[in-house]
Amino acid sequence: MDTLTLNKINDKLKKIPDALAQDVLTFIDYLDFKNSKHDWFDELSNDDITLIKQGEDDIKNSRTYTHTQAKAIIAQHLQNKTK
């Protein structure tokens, strides 16, 4: 980034009220993250990758539930846990 651009940014930042400073920092962090080449996939453990592959296999082989079925299964599980 050239000096002229940095000076313009700095001038504008000086005009930002203190109450908005955290919002500006949060947005700058977001822009930095968006620009980075960081990929969350690179941080997955081997166990995580295995579970994802199992899920993909389940989908390919139609071992899935509808939303209604999943809600019923979860509700039953929760009910059993509270007994």
C-alpha positions as CSV (number, residue, x, y, z in Angstrom):
1,M,0.0,0.0,0.0
2,D,1.4,3.4,-0.9
3,T,2.1,6.2,1.5
4,L,-0.7,8.4,0.0
5,T,-3.3,5.7,0.6
6,L,-2.0,5.1,4.2
7,N,-2.1,8.8,4.9
8,K,-5.7,9.1,3.7
9,I,-6.7,6.1,5.8
10,N,-4.9,7.6,8.8
11,D,-6.7,11.0,8.3
12,K,-10.1,9.3,8.2
13,L,-9.3,7.2,11.3
14,K,-8.5,10.3,13.3
15,K,-12.0,11.5,12.6
16,I,-13.7,8.3,13.9
17,P,-15.3,8.8,17.3
18,D,-13.7,6.6,20.1
19,A,-17.1,4.8,20.5
20,L,-16.6,3.4,17.0
21,A,-13.0,2.4,17.3
22,Q,-13.7,-1.2,18.2
23,D,-16.0,-1.5,15.1
24,V,-13.2,-0.2,12.9
25,L,-10.8,-2.7,14.4
26,T,-13.2,-5.6,14.0
27,F,-13.8,-4.6,10.3
28,I,-10.0,-4.4,9.7
29,D,-9.6,-7.8,11.3
30,Y,-12.3,-9.1,9.0
31,L,-10.6,-7.7,5.9
32,D,-7.3,-9.2,7.0
33,F,-8.9,-12.6,7.4
34,K,-10.7,-12.3,4.1
35,N,-7.5,-11.5,2.3
36,S,-5.5,-14.2,4.0
37,K,-4.8,-17.6,2.4
38,H,-5.8,-19.3,5.6
39,D,-8.1,-22.3,5.0
40,W,-9.8,-23.8,8.0
41,F,-9.6,-27.2,6.3
42,D,-5.9,-27.3,6.9
43,E,-6.5,-27.3,10.6
44,L,-8.7,-30.3,10.7
45,S,-7.5,-33.4,12.5
46,N,-7.3,-36.8,10.9
47,D,-10.4,-37.8,13.0
48,D,-12.3,-34.8,11.7
49,I,-11.4,-35.7,8.1
50,T,-12.4,-39.3,8.6
51,L,-15.8,-38.2,10.0
52,I,-16.4,-35.9,7.0
53,K,-15.6,-38.7,4.6
54,Q,-18.0,-41.0,6.5
55,G,-20.7,-38.3,6.1
56,E,-20.0,-38.0,2.4
57,D,-20.3,-41.8,2.1
58,D,-23.5,-41.8,4.0
59,I,-25.0,-39.2,1.6
60,K,-23.8,-41.1,-1.5
61,N,-25.5,-44.3,-0.1
62,S,-28.7,-42.5,0.9
63,R,-28.1,-43.0,4.6
64,T,-29.7,-39.7,5.5
65,Y,-32.7,-38.4,7.5
66,T,-35.3,-35.8,6.6
67,H,-35.4,-32.7,8.8
68,T,-38.6,-34.0,10.5
69,Q,-37.0,-37.4,11.1
70,A,-33.9,-35.8,12.6
71,K,-35.9,-33.6,14.9
72,A,-37.8,-36.6,16.1
73,I,-34.6,-38.6,16.8
74,I,-33.1,-35.7,18.7
75,A,-36.2,-35.1,20.7
76,Q,-36.3,-38.8,21.7
77,H,-32.6,-38.7,22.6
78,L,-33.2,-35.6,24.8
79,Q,-36.2,-37.1,26.4
80,N,-34.2,-40.2,27.3
81,K,-31.4,-38.1,28.8
82,T,-33.8,-36.3,31.1
83,K,-35.1,-39.5,32.7
